[in-house]
Amino acid sequence: MTTTKKFWFVIGSQELYGDDALAQVKQNAQNITDELNAQAQLPFEIELQTKLAISTDVITDIMKEANYRDDILGVITWMHTFSPAKMWIRGTKLLQKPLLHLATQYKNDISWENIDMDYMNLHQSAHGDREYGYINRRLNKKNEIIFGHWKDENVQKQLREWMVVANAYNESFNLKVAIFGDNMRNVAVTEGDKIEAQIQYGWTVDYFGIGDLVEYVNQVTDSEVDQLFKSYEDLYDFEYREYSKDAFNASVKEQIKYEIAIKRFLDEGGYTAFTSNFEDLHGMKQLPGLAVQRLNEQGYGFAGEGDWKTAALDRLLKIAAENEATGFMEDYTYDLRSHQSHILGAHMLEVDPTLADTKPKIVVNPLGIGGKEDPARLVFDGKAGDGVVVTMMDLGTHFKFIVNEITAKQLDEPAPNLPVARVLWDVKPSLEQGVKRWIEEGGGHHTVLSLKLNTSQIEILLNMFDSEYTLIN
């Protein structure tokens, strides 16, 4: 378990059953809590709420406390017995944290030899689930439901996946994006309503002139640069090509200055995502490339050309993915042969190293835009595996997301003249159908690609925000 943050386990019942039955309910719930925490490899602790949910007042107090306590990431409910759902209305309406209905029961079988009405009254989750499910639907609550026995691996897997998404939802309201310079001129899809984004998702988006960052760059010392450069020599291969060693190292060290400066700037301001723009580099020698990739690897969200929506989305999905195999991406080139039908994804510099399958190498190469010195960047081949690409767009009246299932492919063909990292993937259901749907829906060219998160997790997250989305699969 990673932090002191936790989820409350709230058990539904009613006073009608008497003290003995309620004591057994509480003991069974404690047993489930203890075993899940010990055996299920959960990313966060489950804490049993000591008061059983047996009255309107108790339920309301539990939900109100869950709201204001920062260490409580959400509420997991279980109906051990029947629990009249009118008791849940007030508290459920007030709850602002993620809600999971664990539709399970204590035992996984029916003991035909011993079953009687006392047993049935105690173990009637099938009864309680339907009453509780009805009121959540009536309230239009965007809760998740996991069904099955709590010891089953599939149930525990779904619980783990829900927990990391719920954590990302909570962290969204602390998410701050620093945009260095404005959006790329004349580009439509990178624009958006910052106020609406803060209202719906909690994102704070702050503009800074590039001069604010240049001041931090100028304060980085040679000793700081040299210390980090030594670690680079251990982590990466250096591919000098036609550059002299001195010229190559100078380019790399310039990026190190940017890495240190940007990180310092972000951390001092509490920012966890940022953007750059190659059109706004006054006072800088290069467009940040290697620097951005290094910060991506540390968990900072990013997008190019001032695209703050994608930068925030990148950070959000990195939290949910625990910063594994998730990063900013751009659709670049098609392979349209009938037996191939791939998309090649990359960017001019800043492909996220969490997507790397091969050991990254540092390459220095001219950049045809921006009018600055040749920037250093990490070059690698991307991982293979099933995943998703997600984009966010502002339609004027509301935000909308597009989610496309993909399968990233092993890269077998070398690309000796391509000076950027690359990821190759198949689009589902097919390249023709997937791309056509994407374009019809107005999907942008900037995305976040994740080979760690699955479609269900993305849908759960977007449902928590009550956001519109289209799924292409």
PyMOL commands that set and color helices and strands:
alter all, ss='L'
color gray80, all
select helices_A, chain A and resi 15-17+19-39+56-68+85-94+117-122+125-138+153-172+194-201+210-219+222-235+245-269+290-297+308-320+353-355+431-440+455-464
alter helices_A, ss='H'
color red, helices_A
select strands_A, chain A and resi 6-12+45-48+72-79+99-103+144-147+176-180+204-208+237-239+273-275+301-303+326-335+342-346+361-364+376-379+385-394+399-409+423-427+446-450+468-472
alter strands_A, ss='S'
color yellow, strands_A
deselect
rebuild
show_as cartoon
